[in-house]
Amino acid sequence: MKKVFLYLYPIKEFTNMFLLSDDKLYDEWGEERPLPILNETINKRYREQGYEIVYVLYPDKEMFGIEKQNSDKVIYTDITFDEASAYDSNGNEKQNFIPKYPNEEKILEQLGSVDELVVGGYHAMDCVKRVAEVALQSGINTLVDLELTDLFFNVYKQKDCFDMENYSPEMFKKNMIVIHGNYWPEYMEELFDKNYESAVYGFNIVPSKKKR
């Protein structure tokens, strides 16, 4: 059985959005650096469990923040980052920009035959979801590991909740509701279900049974 962990777009432009502006601040504030933990989690959850590790890159960008192993594979999108980005190379917002996404089918075709697919990377509610839904619709047993999307940069700090070796959608939901419950005590579960009702997230949410 072929199992694949697919990680989308580990590039500097995305990763830097979630890192402290000055690396020294991690020491000053007593915080662990996230990228070593990210790499170790990918290794323990997937590489050591027999998954092929595949990274998706834009053809005009290099990998950033990831420790690629010899056994890992890199595949590429059918569009460049420049085509996908709302900003030009000088950081200026493009006028009349229309979002353009990589072709999900072309990404999945590069994987060959897959029995089980876990998807992570950037971003949980957008590209990751889009690729995972196309895979699921094509008959692949598919799950998004939300803890290894852009949400990772918050959840890795929750030492009582984050398990480097295992991902459980049920535990993720429980922990998120507990963590944010102080802000939305009456509506947190309803909001969570609304945000994560797609089958690729693994929560088995039935829309007709949700609270209104």
Beta strands, then each sheet from edge to edge (+ up, - down):
strand 1: 3-8
strand 2: 52-57
strand 3: 73-76
strand 4: 116-121
strand 5: 141-149
sheet 1: 3+ 2+ 1+ 4+ 5+
end
